[in-house]
Amino acid sequence: MAENNNHGGKRPGAGRKKGYRKPESEKVKTIMFARRVTNEEYQYLENALKEFRLQKTVL
């Protein structure tokens, strides 16, 4: 009787096929960077990152 029960559970053949890989995204990969810094260091890093990004867009 339990064999005929199709309520819930994993469906046969569901999910990714064996050996499947997601295609690589064309987006620029980013990394989250976390660190404890003083307020002065934070302001310096914030300004330096803005300058770096501005230089990248100009090139």
HUMO-V866502 format. One record per pair of residues at least 24 apart in sequence whose ideal C-beta (glycine too) atoms are under 8 Angstrom apart, sorted by the first residue. I is the first residue (numbers start at 1). J is the second residue. Records with the same first field share a line. If there is no record, write none. Layout:
BEGIN
I = J + J
END
This chain:
BEGIN
none
END
